[in-house]
Each structure stands twice: as structure tokens, then as C-alpha cells.
Amino acid sequence: MNRPEREAAVRRIMEQVHPPVPPELHAEVVRRGGRMLRRRRAALRLMWFLMFAASVAFVVWAVTARPWVEPPSETTPPLTGW
């Protein structure tokens, strides 16, 4: 099927009379859409909360462990009493 034939087929489909939509379908779609929005909003809030908790945990670990400080040397004894 070449391009003009595809375009003609699409035009025929678009010109057909569309079947009527059941009246109860609107309420069902609105209900499902609201549920999807609530789930998405809850997932985003959970993601932000987890990112905040991970940030706080990292800051607390960094403050207590102080990974930027070089550990004291344990191979040479301290020089005292000279």
C-alpha cells in the first residue's frame, strides 16, 4: 500500500459516521481519570519524601563519619617526652 492509498483509506475512515458513545461512559472515564491523578500525585509525593529522607540521611552520615577528614596514622607512635 503506497502513500496515496493510505491517505485515501484514512480519509474514508475519517469521513465515516462515528458510533454513538454510551452516556454512562463519561462518568466512568472521569472516575478513572481522577483515580489516575490521585495515584500520580501520591507517587510524586512519595518520591519527593524519599529524596528528602535520603538527603537527610546522607547529611547525618557525613556529619558523623566526616569522610573528608584523614584518619590518624596508626603505624607510627606519637612522639611524646622529648
N, C-alpha and C positions, 0 to 999 in steps of 0.2 A: 504494500500500500504506500503510494508516494504522498508527498505533502499536499497537493491539491485534493486528493481523495480523502485524506484525513481531515482537512479543513471542511470539506463538504459534509463528512459524517458528523463532525462536531456541530456544524450549523443545523443539520437535521435534528440532532438531539436537543439543541438549544431552542429550536422552534416548536418542539412538541409541547403539548399542554402538560403541565406538571400535575402529578396526582395530588389530591387534597390532603392536607396534614390533619391528623386526628386532633380534636380540640384538647384532649387530656395530655397530649404530648408536651405542650408548653409548660404545664405545671411540673411534669417530671423532669424536664430539662432544667428548669430553674432550680429545682431541689438538688439535682446532681451537681449543677454548677456551683451552688452555694456550698455544698459539701467539699467540692474540689478546692474552692478558695479557702475554706477553713483549714483543710489539711495542708495546703501550701503555706498558709500563714503560720500554722503550728510548726511545720518543718523548718521554716526560716527562723522562727524564734528559737527553736531548739538548736539550730546551727549556730546562731549568734551567742546563745548561752554557753555552748560547748567551746566556742572560740574564746570567749571571755574567761571561762574556767581554766582553759589551757594556758592562757596568758598569765593569769594569776598564779597558777601552779609553777610556771616557768620562773616568774619573778621571785616567788618564795624560795624555790630551789636555788636560784642564782644568788640570792642574798645569803642564804645559809651555807651553801657549798663554796661560794666565792671561787669559781673556776679560773678567774683571771689572776689569782694570787699564786705565785710559785711556791710549791710545797717546800718545807725546810729540808735541808740536806741531812740524811741520816748516816752518811758514810764517814764524815769527819766529826770528831768530838769537838765540842765548843772549847775555845781557848780561854780558860779562866785561871787566875792565880799567877800571872806572870810577874 
